[in-house]
Structures are given as C-alpha cells and as structure tokens.
C-alpha cells in the first residue's frame, strides 16, 4: 500500500504538522487540521472527539513538546477525497502503530479519524 500522488502527499504533510510540537501546543493550529466530526481511539484506549483532543493537547504543557518520531509512513487514496495513512511513532520509548483517514473538504485536507495501537519494539 503506497501512493505518493498529490492527495496522499497532502495528507502526509497534514499528519507531519500534527506531530510538530509547536502545532500540537496551539489549539488553533490543531483545530485547523481536524475535521468537525473527528474522532480517535488513542494508544491509551481512550476515545477522543475533536473538542477533547484539542483541550488535552493544549493542557499537556511540556509533554506536548516531547518529540514524536514517525517512520514508515505509507498512504493510499481510497476514493476521491479520502486518504488512508499508516505509520509508526516513537516518543519517550513508547511505540505505536497508527492509522489515519484524511478527508478533502472545502477547507482543505482534514483529519477525520485516527487510531493508535501500542506495541513493544
């Protein structure tokens, strides 16, 4: 599964922005990348919606500044305006497999769904 057409590239760039500590610390910047109907199943097992994830990231303080390293990012355009990304992350020794769905909207590409599953290296 790999395609680096313009749709996948736009989703990859959006995903990388969401991993940037400066973006994660800004409710406005995070909010600009999340679909109004966004939801996530986090590595903790918790279900997040758009409002709760923005609040959690804004309240994370120094934790939000911890670097998150992504690797193996691959994507495919499932349909016009819908991209699926998969990749792994590592932050402070914690590893997670990640899956994201990005949707094209009049505002641009927005993250619609995300899931993280922890794994041991």
Buried (B, 14 or more C-beta within 10 A) or exposed (E): EEBEEEBBBBBBEBBBBBBEBEBBBBEEBBBBBBBEEBBBBBBEEEEBEBEBBBEBBBEBEEBBEEEBEBEEBBBBBEEEEBBBBBBBBBBEEBBBBBBBBBBBEEEEBBBBBBBBBEEEE
